[in-house]
Amino acid sequence: MDNTNTTDIDKTLINSLFKKLSKDVVKYLPSKFIPALIGLISLPIYTAIFSPDEYGIYSIIISAVNLLSSIISSWLSHSALRYYDEYKQVNREKEYYSTIFGALILFYSSALFISVVIWVSPINIGLDSGLLVIMTAVLVLTASAYKISHNILRGARYAMLYSIFSILLPGGKLLLVLLLHEFLSFLGVLVILLATMIIELLIILIFLIKMKPRISLFGVNKCFMLRMLRFGMPLLFNTTLSWILSVSDRYLIGFFRSFEETGLYAISYNIGDKSLNLVFTSLMLAAYPVIIKTWNKYDKEHVEVLLSKLIKYFYILCIPIASALFVISPLLINILAADEYFAGYMVLPWVEIDILMKGLSRYLNKIWELSEKTSVIVVINFTAAVSNIILNLLFIPRFGFIAAGITTFASYTIYFLIALILLRGKFNLKLFNKNLVLIIISSLLMLIPVSYLHNIMSSSILSFLLIVLVGAGFYFSILYLMGVIKKEVRVILKRI
């Protein structure tokens, strides 16, 4: 077979894989879009109920919960996602599920023993702190089980059930917060923790009922469990380092400045996370199982082409959002948060480009995950995390929460550059090309109508929606005229 035919076959295969990926993106989109919408709706409610001080304290508590639950579950949840396709291809799914749940039971038995030891230990704590410790401990366990179940559903491509759980958590939590706040207002922001814990327990119960036929205690494979430990344990350290990189600044703001500034920073981070992260995670949710399948079934070159195409769409969707936030962040904060939080708009654009760099870096991480060299990710993360701590200690005490956004961006840039250097010669990804330049130019040109409308219109949801529609229409029109998305438009029109 000559080279031309091989290239044609490769293109056909890549297009087929991308078509499958596109369908999965559509399936997973509700699991990100609706929770993000609920999250945005909940922000003005939470900021109306709780002061910036209270929200800052909640932010610190929930950050600790996320850290501990990720440390506990990361090795197992990442392994569940990484190895599902491999075991499915050889018809050993029952062995896969049984080993995952065997590891889960082993972990929870250990966690229960430790909890009992702490509970009966002669430590004198007050009622309030005791209640907080109990709620936090239970929430850590429910959150870790929720994360593991979510990744199992991703690996098995149960998009519908994944979406239902993803929507049930924020939606049910918001409704429960409103209900519990009426009767348990003395708990303050702890009602959010209580509501989260109840909904996560409900989801875990439904998941166990769904997966029960696939589990056998006699199907546990010790070799597979050891393999998961080798793959996942470096990711345990990586989780801690990622937390230092993206969340530890909230603690430093609270320590050096005030909980009020922590609340301002947290609300801006949440808004940024609900907008830009929505796009990135919707792509990656569907993409990673397909990428794993491509890696297992084909060769490295196919994965390179697939990832390069994904990065192109990441640029197309994420760069204009990050650019627009430099103009419309005051409008967004004004709509989504109480007046007390308005000063947070100053850090929102920096938060957006933090998340942009974080998302781009995660595409590079996938290479090391696929090749089971997760220790490389730990080295990169360690360097970036140490850089972040040093920069935060230098600038947060003097400049406050705004410095945290800028230093986090600098740290993620360091992360990206190190990852890029380590991949050189080992993997060929098209990160910098003509398309990237045209996308940046289109994003900057889009700011002209966005800035004009922002200056002449009042602060309202309708104004925001109009600005988004006009900006998006202008942006995609320029992209089309420049030839960046002509093929995609042609395919869409052909299907219609």
C-alpha positions in Angstrom: 0.0 0.0 0.0 1.5 3.4 -0.9 1.8 6.4 1.3 -1.1 8.3 -0.3 -3.6 5.5 0.5 -2.2 5.2 4.0 -2.8 8.9 4.5 -6.3 8.7 3.1 -7.1 5.7 5.4 -5.7 7.7 8.4 -7.8 10.7 7.6 -10.9 8.6 7.2 -10.2 6.9 10.6 -9.5 10.2 12.3 -12.7 11.7 10.9 -14.6 8.6 12.1 -13.1 8.9 15.6 -13.9 12.6 15.6 -17.5 12.0 14.5 -17.9 9.6 17.4 -16.3 12.1 19.7 -18.6 14.9 18.5 -21.7 12.8 19.3 -20.3 12.1 22.8 -19.7 15.9 23.3 -23.4 16.5 22.5 -24.4 13.8 25.0 -22.2 15.1 27.7 -23.0 18.8 27.1 -26.1 18.8 29.4 -23.9 17.4 32.2 -21.8 20.6 32.1 -24.1 23.2 30.7 -27.1 22.7 33.0 -25.0 22.4 36.2 -23.0 25.5 35.2 -26.4 27.3 34.6 -27.6 26.1 38.0 -24.3 27.2 39.5 -24.7 30.7 38.0 -28.2 30.9 39.3 -27.1 29.8 42.8 -24.4 32.5 43.0 -26.8 35.5 43.5 -28.8 33.4 46.0 -25.8 32.4 48.0 -24.3 35.9 48.0 -27.7 37.3 49.1 -27.9 34.8 52.0 -24.3 34.9 53.1 -21.8 37.8 53.5 -18.4 37.8 51.8 -16.9 36.8 55.2 -19.1 33.7 55.4 -18.7 32.8 51.8 -14.9 33.1 52.2 -15.1 30.7 55.2 -17.2 28.3 53.1 -14.8 28.5 50.2 -11.9 27.5 52.5 -13.9 24.6 54.0 -15.0 23.2 50.6 -11.5 23.6 49.2 -10.2 21.4 52.0 -13.0 18.9 51.3 -12.1 18.8 47.6 -8.4 18.4 48.4 -9.0 15.5 50.8 -11.6 13.7 48.7 -9.3 14.0 45.6 -6.3 12.7 47.5 -8.4 9.7 48.7 -10.0 9.0 45.4 -7.7 10.2 42.7 -5.7 7.0 42.2 -8.8 4.9 41.9 -10.9 7.3 39.9 -8.2 7.9 37.3 -7.4 4.2 37.1 -11.1 3.5 36.6 -11.2 5.8 33.6 -7.8 4.8 32.2 -8.3 1.0 32.1 -12.0 0.5 31.3 -11.5 0.3 27.5 -8.6 -2.1 27.8 -10.6 -4.6 29.9 -13.7 -4.2 27.7 -11.8 -5.1 24.6 -10.9 -8.5 26.1 -14.4 -9.1 27.6 -13.2 -8.8 31.3 -15.6 -6.1 32.4 -16.8 -8.0 35.4 -13.2 -8.4 36.6 -12.7 -4.6 36.1 -15.8 -3.6 38.1 -15.2 -6.2 40.8 -11.6 -5.0 41.4 -12.6 -1.4 41.4 -15.2 -2.0 44.0 -13.0 -4.3 46.0 -10.4 -1.5 46.2 -13.3 0.9 47.2 -14.4 -1.4 50.0 -10.8 -1.8 51.3 -10.4 1.9 51.3 -13.7 2.7 53.1 -12.9 0.0 55.8 -9.6 1.7 56.5 -11.3 5.1 56.5 -14.0 3.9 58.9 -11.4 2.5 61.3 -9.4 5.7 61.3 -12.6 7.7 61.9 -13.6 5.5 64.9 -10.1 5.9 66.4 -10.4 9.7 66.1 -13.9 9.7 67.4 -13.0 7.8 70.6 -9.8 9.6 71.2 -9.7 11.9 74.3 -9.7 15.2 72.3 -11.7 17.9 73.9 -13.4 20.0 71.2 -16.4 22.3 71.3 -19.8 21.6 69.8 -19.4 23.9 66.8 -16.0 22.6 65.9 -17.1 19.0 66.6 -20.0 19.4 64.2 -17.8 20.9 61.5 -15.3 18.1 61.9 -18.0 15.4 61.6 -19.7 17.1 58.6 -16.4 17.6 56.8 -15.3 14.0 57.4 -18.5 12.5 56.0 -18.5 15.0 53.1 -14.9 13.9 52.2 -16.0 10.3 52.0 -19.2 11.0 50.0 -17.3 13.3 47.6 -14.6 10.7 47.0 -17.1 8.0 46.2 -19.0 10.4 44.0 -15.8 11.2 42.0 -15.0 7.5 41.6 -18.5 6.6 40.4 -18.4 9.6 37.9 -15.2 8.4 36.3 -16.5 4.8 36.0 -19.5 6.2 34.1 -17.2 8.2 31.9 -15.0 5.2 31.1 -18.0 3.1 30.3 -19.5 6.0 28.3 -22.8 6.0 30.3 -23.4 9.6 29.1 -27.1 9.7 30.1 -26.6 8.5 33.7 -23.5 10.7 34.0 -25.5 13.7 33.0 -28.4 12.9 35.4 -26.0 12.7 38.3 -24.1 15.9 37.2 -27.4 17.8 37.1 -28.9 16.2 40.3 -26.0 17.3 42.5 -26.1 21.1 42.0 -29.8 21.2 41.4 -30.7 19.1 44.4 -28.1 21.0 46.5 -29.6 24.4 45.7 -33.1 23.3 46.6 -32.0 21.7 49.8 -30.0 24.8 50.8 -33.1 27.0 50.4 -35.1 24.5 52.4 -32.6 23.8 55.2 -31.7 27.5 55.6 -35.4 28.1 56.6 -35.2 25.6 59.4 -31.4 25.4 60.3 -30.3 29.0 59.7 -28.2 28.8 62.9 -25.8 26.5 60.9 -24.8 29.4 58.6 -22.9 28.3 55.5 -22.7 24.7 56.9 -26.2 24.2 55.4 -24.4 24.1 52.0 -22.2 21.3 53.2 -25.1 19.4 54.7 -27.1 19.7 51.5 -24.1 18.5 49.4 -23.6 15.5 51.6 -27.3 14.4 51.4 -27.4 14.6 47.6 -24.1 12.8 47.1 -25.3 10.0 49.4 -28.4 9.6 47.2 -26.4 9.5 44.0 -24.0 6.9 45.4 -26.9 4.7 46.4 -28.5 4.9 42.9 -25.1 4.1 41.3 -24.5 1.1 43.5 -28.0 -0.3 42.6 -27.2 0.2 38.9 -23.8 -1.5 39.1 -24.7 -4.4 41.4 -25.1 -7.0 38.6 -21.6 -6.3 37.4 -19.8 -6.8 40.7 -18.6 -10.1 42.2 -16.4 -10.3 45.4 -14.8 -13.4 43.8 -13.8 -11.4 40.7 -11.2 -9.2 42.3 -7.9 -9.3 40.5 -4.9 -8.5 42.8 -2.6 -7.9 39.9 -5.0 -5.3 38.4 -5.3 -3.6 41.8 -1.5 -3.4 42.1 -1.4 -2.0 38.5 -3.9 0.7 39.5 -1.8 1.6 42.5 1.3 2.0 40.4 -0.5 4.1 37.9 -2.6 6.1 40.4 -0.3 6.7 43.4 1.8 9.4 41.7 -1.6 11.1 40.9 -2.3 11.3 44.6 0.7 13.6 45.0 -0.3 15.3 41.9 -3.7 16.1 43.3 -2.1 17.8 46.4 0.2 19.8 44.1 -2.7 20.8 41.9 -4.6 22.0 44.9 -1.6 24.1 46.0 -1.4 25.5 42.5 -5.1 26.5 42.1 -6.7 26.8 45.6 -4.0 27.5 48.3 -4.1 31.2 47.5 -7.5 31.4 49.2 -5.9 30.4 52.5 -3.1 32.9 52.0 -5.5 35.7 51.2 -7.5 34.8 54.4 -4.2 34.7 56.4 -2.5 37.8 55.1 -5.5 39.9 54.3 -9.1 39.0 55.3 -11.9 36.4 54.8 -13.8 39.2 52.9 -11.1 39.3 50.2 -11.2 35.4 50.2 -14.9 35.7 49.4 -14.4 38.2 46.7 -11.7 36.0 45.1 -13.8 32.8 45.5 -16.9 34.3 43.9 -14.9 35.5 40.9 -13.2 32.1 40.6 -16.5 30.3 40.7 -17.9 32.5 37.9 -14.8 32.0 35.8 -15.0 28.2 36.4 -18.6 28.1 35.4 -18.0 29.8 32.1 -14.6 28.8 30.6 -14.3 25.4 32.4 -17.7 24.5 31.1 -16.3 24.5 27.5 -13.1 22.7 28.3 -14.6 19.9 30.4 -17.4 19.3 27.9 -14.7 18.6 25.3 -12.5 16.5 27.6 -15.3 14.5 29.1 -16.2 13.0 25.8 -12.6 13.1 24.3 -10.6 11.2 26.9 -12.4 7.8 26.6 -12.0 8.1 22.8 -8.4 9.1 23.1 -7.7 6.0 25.3 -9.5 3.8 22.8 -7.4 5.3 20.0 -4.2 4.7 22.0 -5.0 1.1 22.8 -6.2 0.2 19.3 -4.1 2.2 16.9 -0.7 4.1 17.2 0.8 7.3 18.6 0.4 9.2 15.3 -3.4 8.8 15.4 -3.5 10.2 19.0 -1.3 13.1 17.9 -3.7 14.1 15.1 -6.8 13.6 17.3 -5.3 15.7 20.2 -4.2 18.5 17.8 -7.7 18.8 16.4 -9.1 18.9 19.9 -6.7 21.7 20.8 -7.8 23.7 17.8 -11.4 23.6 19.0 -10.3 24.4 22.5 -8.6 27.5 21.1 -11.7 28.4 19.0 -14.1 28.2 22.0 -12.0 29.3 25.0 -9.8 32.2 23.8 -12.7 34.5 22.9 -14.4 33.9 26.3 -11.2 34.7 28.1 -10.8 37.9 26.0 -14.3 39.1 26.5 -14.0 38.9 30.3 -11.4 41.7 30.2 -14.3 43.9 29.1 -17.5 42.6 30.6 -16.4 41.3 34.0 -18.0 44.2 35.8 -21.3 43.5 34.1 -21.1 39.7 34.9 -20.3 40.3 38.6 -23.1 42.9 38.9 -25.6 40.4 37.5 -24.5 37.3 39.4 -23.5 38.6 42.8 -24.7 40.9 45.5 -23.3 44.5 45.6 -20.9 43.5 48.4 -19.0 41.3 45.9 -18.7 43.8 43.1 -14.9 44.5 43.7 -14.3 40.9 42.6 -14.6 41.9 39.0 -11.0 43.1 39.0 -9.6 39.6 39.3 -12.1 37.8 37.0 -10.2 38.3 33.7 -7.1 36.9 35.3 -9.0 33.9 36.6 -10.2 33.3 33.1 -6.7 33.1 31.6 -5.6 31.0 34.6 -8.3 28.5 33.6 -7.3 28.8 29.9 -3.7 27.9 30.7 -4.8 25.1 33.0 -7.0 23.6 30.4 -4.3 23.7 27.7 -1.8 22.1 30.1 -4.2 19.2 30.7 -4.1 18.2 27.1 -0.3 17.8 27.5 -0.9 15.7 30.7 -2.9 13.1 28.7 0.3 12.0 27.0 1.9 10.9 30.3 -1.3 9.3 31.5 -1.6 7.3 28.3 2.0 6.1 28.5 1.5 5.3 32.3 4.3 7.8 33.2 2.3 9.8 35.7 5.3 10.6 37.8 6.3 13.1 35.1 3.1 15.0 35.8 4.1 15.1 39.5 7.5 16.7 38.7 5.8 19.4 36.5 3.1 20.1 39.1 5.7 20.3 41.9 7.7 23.0 40.1 4.6 25.0 39.3 3.2 24.7 42.8 6.4 25.8 44.4 6.5 28.8 42.0 2.9 29.6 43.0 3.6 29.6 46.7 6.7 31.8 46.3 4.9 34.3 44.1 1.9 34.4 46.4 4.0 34.9 49.5 5.7 37.8 47.8 2.7 39.6 46.3 -0.5 38.7 48.2 0.4 40.4 51.5 1.0 43.7 49.6 -1.5 43.6 46.7 -4.3 41.3 48.0 -6.6 39.0 46.1 -5.9 40.6 42.7 -2.3 39.4 42.9 -3.5 35.8 43.5 -5.1 35.8 40.0 -2.0 37.1 38.3 0.4 34.8 40.2 -1.7 31.7 39.4 -1.6 32.7 35.7 2.2 33.0 35.9 2.4 29.6 37.7 0.2 27.8 35.0 2.3 29.4 32.3 5.4 27.9 34.0 3.6 24.5 34.1 2.7 24.7 30.4 6.3 25.6 29.4 7.9 22.8 31.4 5.4 20.3 30.0 6.1 21.5 26.5 9.9 21.2 26.9 9.5 17.6 28.3 7.3 16.6 25.4 9.7 17.9 22.7 10.8 15.1 20.4 8.5 12.6 22.1 5.1 13.8 20.9 4.1 16.0 18.0 1.2 18.3 18.9 0.2 21.3 16.7 0.0 23.9 19.5 1.3 27.0 17.6 0.2 27.5 14.1 -1.6 29.9 11.7 -5.0 29.0 13.1 -4.0 30.1 16.6 -2.9 33.5 15.3 -6.1 34.0 13.4 -8.2 33.0 16.4 -6.4 35.5 18.6 -6.9 38.2 16.0 -10.6 37.3 15.7 -11.0 37.5 19.5 -9.4 40.9 19.6 -11.6 42.2 16.8 -14.6 40.8 18.6 -13.9 43.2 21.5 -14.8 46.2 19.4 -18.6 45.5 19.3 -18.5 44.0 22.8 -16.8 47.1 24.3 -19.2 49.4 22.5 -22.4 47.6 23.6 -21.0 47.3 27.2 -20.5 51.0 27.4 -23.9 52.0 26.1 -26.2 49.4 27.7 -27.4 49.1 31.3 -26.4 46.2 33.6 -29.0 43.5 33.1 -29.3 39.9 32.0 -30.8 40.9 28.7 -27.9 43.3 28.0 -25.5 40.5 28.8 -27.3 38.0 26.5 -27.3 40.6 23.7 -23.6 41.3 24.1 -22.8 37.6 24.0 -24.9 36.9 20.9 -23.5 39.9 19.0 -19.9 39.1 20.1 -20.3 35.4 19.2 -21.8 36.2 15.8 -19.1 38.8 15.0 -16.3 36.4 16.2 -17.5 33.3 14.2 -18.1 35.4 11.1 -14.5 36.6 11.2 -13.3 33.1 11.8 -15.2 31.9 8.7 -14.0 34.7 6.5 -10.4 33.9 7.5 -10.9 30.2 6.6 -10.5 28.8 10.1 -13.9 27.1 10.3 -14.9 26.8 6.7 -14.6 23.0 6.6 -16.6 22.7 9.8 -19.4 25.0 8.5 -19.4 23.0 5.2 -19.8 19.7 7.2 -22.6 21.1 9.3 -24.5 22.5 6.3 -24.1 19.2 4.5 -25.6 17.3 7.4 -28.5 19.8 7.6 
